[in-house]
Amino acid sequence: MNTTTAVSLDTSVSSKPLEVRMSFQPKAASEPFASPSNEETWTLAEIVALFNLPFNDLMFKAQGVHRAHFSANEVQLSSLLSIKTGGCPEDCGYCPQSAHYDTGVEASKLLDVEAVKAAALEAKKNGASRFCMGAAWRELNDRDVEKVASLISAVKAMELETCCTLGMLSSDQAKALKVAGLDYYNHNLDTAPEIYGDIISTRVYEDRLRTLASVRSAGMHVCSGGIVGMGETREQRAGLVHQLANLGPYPDSVPINHLVHVQGTPLAETKPLDPLEFVRTIAVARITMPKAHVRLSAGRQEMGEAIQAMCFLAGANSIFYGDKLLTTGNPEWAGDQALFAKLGIQTV
């Protein structure tokens, strides 16, 4: 992996001063969540300027934006189940499910409806409002659409929000999943376009953008974020946020993953990211995508309580709960409950 890729930045001030962009009017916590709009566009230079703010100033701005659109002490719970594990033909350098790497993950078949319903029921009992299903596929094959649609319909009947991440989708496949009851579709951009080819060679950036366009055109909510700590620079992290914030509209849900160093993957020995740099990423995502749910995703187990608390202060307001995220570890639910009690956070 090339970790020295440089991004040429125009550091001049854009048409709107940063302070003007940060102004807001407080919003009552009882107001309903509105879908993101494309009211603003952000230049790369502006997003880099946010990343470079003194830490306390950045946190103050992010908390202000967060309180303008959400209750300050609520976190949305999602649960994630791997419905088809391992054997993926993609070569994503971070992923233990890739067939290209020896990580000890064995390939499995698609779970049946009863197994998925049991997992969804458990998630609902533990307070999850959204149930997410992930399959280690490069793309959804037409022959599997009906099978996945039956899983979606079964979960939807349990009065849970539904989400899937199944790889690339065509427009017709997206429409079929929407008809089955799918509310959200996750397809991450992963990283900035300038270094995407250093991480993945089996799919191009435009493939990801086309899938997101298919999801939007089908009338589903977009869930899209990325992974930080893959050896990128701060400017390249800004590049990822720049892409997400300017999707037009930006995603309804933005999962921010911290790289999990899995032995056997090409990124296993990558130098760990400074934890405060991860918090900065959460804050910048909140400021630039003010109405989105910003989700702490992979890597939360390694963060510890203090860093998670700072992420919530920076504007994160969603997590994946459960002992495992697909194939990597996640904090135990009892630990999450204890942390929320310490912080005075309610789950929704």
C-alpha positions as CSV (number, residue, x, y, z in Angstrom):
1,M,0.0,0.0,0.0
2,N,1.3,3.5,-0.9
3,T,0.9,5.6,2.2
4,T,2.7,8.6,0.8
5,T,0.2,9.8,-1.7
6,A,-0.1,13.5,-1.6
7,V,-3.2,15.6,-2.3
8,S,-2.7,19.0,-3.8
9,L,-4.8,21.5,-1.9
10,D,-5.9,25.0,-2.5
11,T,-5.6,26.5,0.9
12,S,-7.2,29.8,0.0
13,V,-10.4,30.8,1.7
14,S,-13.6,29.8,-0.2
15,S,-16.5,32.1,-0.9
16,K,-18.1,31.6,2.5
17,P,-16.2,32.3,5.7
18,L,-15.9,29.3,8.0
19,E,-17.6,31.1,10.9
20,V,-20.6,31.8,8.8
21,R,-20.9,28.2,7.9
22,M,-20.9,27.2,11.5
23,S,-23.8,29.4,12.6
24,F,-27.1,27.7,13.5
25,Q,-30.4,28.1,15.2
26,P,-31.2,25.6,18.0
27,K,-33.8,23.0,17.1
28,A,-36.2,21.4,19.6
29,A,-35.3,17.9,20.4
30,S,-38.9,16.8,19.7
31,E,-38.8,17.8,16.0
32,P,-38.8,14.8,13.7
33,F,-35.6,13.8,11.9
34,A,-35.6,15.2,8.4
35,S,-33.9,13.6,5.4
36,P,-30.6,15.3,4.5
37,S,-30.8,18.0,1.9
38,N,-28.1,19.4,-0.3
39,E,-28.3,22.9,1.1
40,E,-24.5,23.4,1.1
41,T,-21.6,22.2,-0.8
42,W,-18.1,22.0,0.8
43,T,-14.8,22.6,-0.9
44,L,-11.9,20.3,0.0
45,A,-10.0,23.3,1.4
46,E,-12.8,24.1,3.8
47,I,-12.9,20.5,5.1
48,V,-9.2,20.5,5.6
49,A,-9.5,23.8,7.5
50,L,-12.0,22.1,9.8
51,F,-9.7,19.2,10.5
52,N,-6.9,21.7,11.3
53,L,-8.9,23.7,13.9
54,P,-7.7,23.6,17.5
55,F,-9.3,20.5,19.0
56,N,-11.5,22.3,21.5
57,D,-12.7,24.7,18.8
58,L,-13.6,21.8,16.5
59,M,-15.4,20.0,19.3
60,F,-17.4,23.1,20.2
61,K,-18.5,23.7,16.7
62,A,-19.5,20.0,16.2
63,Q,-21.5,19.9,19.4
64,G,-23.3,23.1,18.4
65,V,-24.3,21.6,15.0
66,H,-25.3,18.4,16.6
67,R,-27.6,20.0,19.1
68,A,-29.2,22.1,16.3
69,H,-30.5,18.9,14.7
70,F,-30.6,16.1,17.3
71,S,-31.2,15.5,21.0
72,A,-27.8,15.8,22.6
73,N,-28.1,12.7,24.7
74,E,-29.7,10.1,22.4
75,V,-28.0,7.3,20.4
76,Q,-29.7,5.2,17.8
77,L,-29.1,1.4,18.1
78,S,-28.5,-0.8,15.0
79,S,-27.7,-4.5,15.0
80,L,-25.6,-6.1,12.2
81,L,-25.8,-9.8,11.2
82,S,-23.7,-11.5,8.6
83,I,-26.2,-13.5,6.5
84,K,-23.4,-14.8,4.2
85,T,-19.9,-14.9,5.5
86,G,-16.5,-15.2,3.7
87,G,-15.3,-16.1,0.2
88,C,-15.7,-12.6,-1.2
89,P,-13.9,-12.3,-4.6
90,E,-12.9,-8.6,-3.8
91,D,-9.4,-7.8,-2.7
92,C,-10.2,-5.0,-0.2
93,G,-7.0,-4.7,1.8
94,Y,-8.8,-4.4,5.2
95,C,-11.3,-7.2,4.9
96,P,-10.9,-10.6,6.6
97,Q,-13.7,-12.0,4.4
98,S,-11.8,-11.7,1.1
99,A,-11.0,-14.9,-0.6
100,H,-7.6,-13.5,-1.4
101,Y,-6.3,-13.6,2.2
102,D,-5.8,-16.3,4.8
103,T,-7.5,-14.9,7.9
104,G,-9.2,-18.0,9.3
105,V,-12.7,-16.9,8.1
106,E,-14.5,-19.8,6.4
107,A,-17.1,-19.2,3.7
108,S,-20.7,-20.0,4.5
109,K,-24.0,-20.2,2.7
110,L,-26.8,-17.6,2.9
111,L,-28.7,-18.0,6.2
112,D,-32.3,-19.1,6.1
113,V,-35.3,-17.0,7.1
114,E,-35.8,-18.6,10.6
115,A,-32.2,-18.0,11.6
116,V,-32.5,-14.3,10.5
117,K,-35.8,-13.9,12.3
118,A,-34.3,-15.3,15.5
119,A,-31.4,-12.8,15.4
120,A,-33.8,-9.9,14.6
121,L,-36.0,-10.8,17.5
122,E,-33.0,-10.8,19.9
123,A,-31.9,-7.4,18.5
124,K,-35.4,-5.9,19.0
125,K,-35.5,-7.2,22.6
126,N,-32.2,-5.5,23.3
127,G,-33.5,-2.1,22.0
128,A,-32.3,-2.0,18.4
129,S,-34.5,0.0,16.0
130,R,-32.7,-1.1,12.9
131,F,-31.6,-4.5,11.8
132,C,-28.8,-4.7,9.2
133,M,-27.9,-7.7,7.1
134,G,-24.5,-8.1,5.4
135,A,-23.4,-10.6,2.8
136,A,-19.8,-11.0,1.6
137,W,-20.6,-10.6,-2.1
138,R,-19.0,-8.4,-4.8
139,E,-22.4,-7.8,-6.1
140,L,-25.9,-9.1,-5.7
141,N,-26.7,-11.8,-8.3
142,D,-30.2,-11.8,-9.8
143,R,-30.7,-15.4,-8.6
144,D,-30.3,-14.2,-5.0
145,V,-32.7,-11.2,-5.1
146,E,-35.7,-13.3,-4.2
147,K,-34.0,-15.0,-1.3
148,V,-32.7,-11.7,0.2
149,A,-36.1,-10.1,-0.4
150,S,-37.7,-12.8,1.7
151,L,-35.3,-12.0,4.6
152,I,-36.1,-8.3,4.3
153,S,-39.8,-8.9,4.4
154,A,-39.5,-11.2,7.4
155,V,-37.5,-8.6,9.4
156,K,-39.8,-5.7,8.3
157,A,-42.8,-7.6,9.5
158,M,-41.2,-7.5,13.0
159,E,-41.6,-3.7,13.0
160,L,-37.8,-3.0,12.6
161,E,-36.1,-0.7,10.2
162,T,-34.3,-2.8,7.6
163,C,-30.8,-2.3,6.1
164,C,-28.6,-4.4,3.8
165,T,-25.1,-4.4,2.5
166,L,-24.7,-6.8,-0.3
167,G,-22.2,-5.2,-2.6
168,M,-23.0,-3.6,-5.9
169,L,-26.6,-3.3,-7.0
170,S,-28.3,-2.6,-10.4
171,S,-31.3,-0.2,-10.6
172,D,-33.7,-3.1,-11.0
173,Q,-32.3,-5.0,-8.0
174,A,-32.6,-1.9,-5.9
175,K,-36.2,-1.4,-6.8
176,A,-36.9,-5.1,-6.0
177,L,-35.4,-4.7,-2.5
178,K,-37.4,-1.5,-1.9
179,V,-40.6,-3.4,-2.8
180,A,-39.6,-6.1,-0.3
181,G,-39.4,-3.4,2.5
182,L,-35.8,-2.4,2.6
183,D,-35.4,1.0,4.2
184,Y,-31.6,1.6,4.1
185,Y,-28.8,0.3,1.8
186,N,-25.2,0.5,2.9
187,H,-22.4,0.9,0.4
188,N,-19.3,2.6,1.8
189,L,-17.0,4.8,-0.3
190,D,-14.2,3.5,2.0
191,T,-11.6,6.2,1.4
192,A,-10.7,9.2,-0.7
193,P,-10.7,8.6,-4.5
194,E,-7.0,9.5,-4.7
195,I,-5.9,6.5,-2.7
196,Y,-8.8,4.1,-3.4
197,G,-6.7,2.1,-5.8
198,D,-4.1,1.5,-3.1
199,I,-6.8,-0.3,-1.0
200,I,-8.9,-2.1,-3.6
201,S,-8.1,-3.2,-7.2
202,T,-11.2,-5.3,-8.0
203,R,-13.7,-2.4,-8.1
204,V,-13.4,1.2,-9.1
205,Y,-14.7,4.2,-7.3
206,E,-17.3,4.9,-9.9
207,D,-18.9,1.4,-9.2
208,R,-19.6,2.6,-5.7
209,L,-21.1,5.8,-6.9
210,R,-23.3,4.1,-9.4
211,T,-24.7,1.8,-6.7
212,L,-25.5,4.7,-4.4
213,A,-27.3,6.4,-7.3
214,S,-29.4,3.2,-7.9
215,V,-30.3,3.1,-4.2
216,R,-31.4,6.8,-4.2
217,S,-33.4,6.3,-7.4
218,A,-35.3,3.4,-5.9
219,G,-36.4,5.6,-3.0
220,M,-34.3,4.0,-0.3
221,H,-32.2,5.8,2.3
222,V,-28.5,5.8,1.7
223,C,-26.0,4.6,4.3
224,S,-22.5,5.3,3.2
225,G,-19.3,6.1,5.1
226,G,-15.7,4.9,5.1
227,I,-12.7,3.5,7.0
228,V,-10.0,5.6,8.6
229,G,-6.6,4.5,9.9
230,M,-5.6,2.8,6.6
231,G,-2.4,4.7,6.4
232,E,-4.0,7.8,4.8
233,T,-3.0,11.4,5.6
234,R,-5.3,13.9,7.3
235,E,-5.8,15.6,3.9
236,Q,-6.9,12.2,2.5
237,R,-9.4,11.8,5.4
238,A,-10.7,15.2,4.5
239,G,-11.0,13.9,0.9
240,L,-13.3,11.1,2.1
241,V,-15.5,13.5,4.0
242,H,-15.5,15.8,1.0
243,Q,-16.9,13.0,-1.2
244,L,-19.6,12.0,1.2
245,A,-20.7,15.6,2.1
246,N,-21.1,16.5,-1.6
247,L,-22.9,13.3,-2.8
248,G,-26.0,15.4,-3.4
249,P,-27.7,14.8,-1.0
250,Y,-25.3,13.5,1.5
251,P,-26.1,10.1,3.1
252,D,-28.8,9.7,5.6
253,S,-26.5,7.5,7.7
254,V,-22.7,7.8,7.8
255,P,-20.8,4.9,9.4
256,I,-17.3,5.8,10.3
257,N,-15.1,2.7,10.8
258,H,-11.7,2.6,12.5
259,L,-9.5,0.0,10.8
260,V,-9.4,-3.3,12.6
261,H,-6.0,-4.8,12.2
262,V,-6.7,-8.4,11.1
263,Q,-3.8,-10.7,10.7
264,G,-3.6,-12.0,7.1
265,T,-4.9,-8.9,5.5
266,P,-2.5,-6.5,3.7
267,L,-3.3,-3.7,6.2
268,A,-2.6,-5.8,9.3
269,E,0.6,-4.0,10.1
270,T,-0.5,-0.5,9.4
271,K,0.5,2.1,12.0
272,P,-2.5,2.7,14.3
273,L,-4.3,6.0,13.9
274,D,-4.0,8.5,16.7
275,P,-7.3,8.2,18.6
276,L,-7.9,12.0,18.7
277,E,-7.6,12.0,14.9
278,F,-10.5,9.6,14.8
279,V,-12.5,11.9,17.0
280,R,-11.7,14.8,14.7
281,T,-13.1,12.8,11.8
282,I,-16.3,12.3,13.6
283,A,-16.6,16.0,14.4
284,V,-15.9,17.0,10.8
285,A,-18.5,14.5,9.5
286,R,-21.0,16.0,11.9
287,I,-20.4,19.5,10.8
288,T,-20.5,18.8,7.1
289,M,-23.4,16.4,7.2
290,P,-25.5,18.0,10.0
291,K,-28.7,16.0,9.6
292,A,-27.2,12.6,9.0
293,H,-26.8,9.9,11.7
294,V,-23.1,9.5,12.2
295,R,-22.4,6.0,13.4
296,L,-19.5,4.6,15.3
297,S,-18.9,1.3,13.5
298,A,-16.0,-1.1,13.3
299,G,-13.1,-0.7,15.7
300,R,-15.1,0.5,18.6
301,Q,-13.9,-2.3,20.8
302,E,-10.4,-1.0,20.7
303,M,-11.3,2.6,21.5
304,G,-12.1,2.4,25.2
305,E,-14.7,4.4,27.0
306,A,-13.0,7.8,27.0
307,I,-12.6,8.0,23.2
308,Q,-16.1,6.7,22.6
309,A,-17.4,9.5,25.0
310,M,-15.5,12.1,23.0
311,C,-16.9,10.7,19.8
312,F,-20.5,11.2,21.2
313,L,-19.5,14.7,22.2
314,A,-18.2,15.3,18.6
315,G,-21.6,14.3,17.2
316,A,-21.7,10.5,16.8
317,N,-25.3,9.5,17.5
318,S,-25.5,5.9,16.3
319,I,-23.7,2.6,17.1
320,F,-23.8,-1.0,16.1
321,Y,-24.5,-3.1,19.2
322,G,-23.6,-6.8,19.6
323,D,-20.6,-8.9,20.3
324,K,-19.5,-9.1,16.7
325,L,-19.6,-6.9,13.5
326,L,-19.7,-9.4,10.7
327,T,-16.4,-11.2,11.6
328,T,-14.7,-8.7,13.9
329,G,-15.2,-8.0,17.6
330,N,-17.4,-5.4,19.1
331,P,-18.0,-4.3,22.7
332,E,-20.3,-6.5,24.8
333,W,-23.9,-5.1,25.2
334,A,-23.5,-5.0,29.0
335,G,-20.5,-2.8,28.5
336,D,-22.3,-0.4,26.2
337,Q,-25.2,-0.2,28.6
338,A,-22.8,0.7,31.5
339,L,-21.1,3.4,29.3
340,F,-24.4,4.9,28.4
341,A,-25.5,5.0,32.0
342,K,-22.3,6.8,32.9
343,L,-22.8,9.4,30.1
344,G,-26.5,9.8,30.7
345,I,-27.3,8.7,27.1
346,Q,-30.6,7.2,26.1
347,T,-30.9,4.7,23.3
348,V,-33.5,4.9,20.6
